[in-house]
Amino acid sequence: MDYVVASQYDERYADAYEAYYLNPWARKHNLNVQIINTLLGSNSDNPAHWLDLFCGQGWHFAQIDRQVLKTGVDLSAAQIERARSRNPEADFLIADVLSADLPDSGFDLVTCFWAAYCYLGSIPRIGKLLDRAVAWTRPGGSLYFEILLPGDLLTFNSSEFAKATGFRVTQAALDDPNWAYTDYGGTHRMVSPPLSFFEARLAPHFTQIVAEHDGGFMTHLRAQGRIATEPTGSNMH
């Protein structure tokens, strides 16, 4: 799976990525930036440390121009090359998120956009990512995952973007977590757990869980107030 993803996100894919996945999505991206700024807070004396998983070309990093320590992880060297160009002040790691060497309790904010976790290929692997993301979050910190829910996937096919590009989602049934997405890079095999999976996995570790549908096909899930002491029966490790 990791090899397939890395080979799809090659130089050719990265060259066209901005035109398809950065420029056309102003409404979604404006909401991303609004939520990021809220979660990062305003303590300029102690800059927040932000970890972006599957960071791609580092677009979200580049929208936050105040003092923030930024670390991005992605499996694609071509995407990371462009992320470094956009964000010379940030640290980047070319790695699988499930084996990336990152410090526990090292980050005030951990993010994942465009539901990139779907590439992990199975619900247990996505659960492992959530556990790692929680462990990387400092007490009091937050997670922000942009998620795709099974019931929303096929709505993509009626979007103006899909009509203009010919890109399509294929899903056997509305509640099926297994699906495929075909774009200019070929077919991407994906898995989308339901919202209840995320909420159950995160709720023991945070004081507040908020899930906000954006009116399109994305749900913006925030887990805020990382609890310092793990409750009995924690599924962290």
Secondary structure, DSSP 8 states (H G I E B T S, - for coil): -HHHHHHHSSHHHHHHHIIIIITT-HHHHHHHHHHHHHHH-S-TTS--EEEEET-TT-HHHHT--SS-EEEEEES-HHHHHHHHHH-TTSEEEES-TTT----TT-EEEEEE-TTGGGGG-SHHHHHHHHHHHHHHEEEEEEEEEEE--GGGGGGGGGSHHHHHH--EEEESSTT-SEEEEEETTEEEEEE---HHHHHHHHGGGEEEEEEEE-SSS-EEEEEEEE-SS--TT----
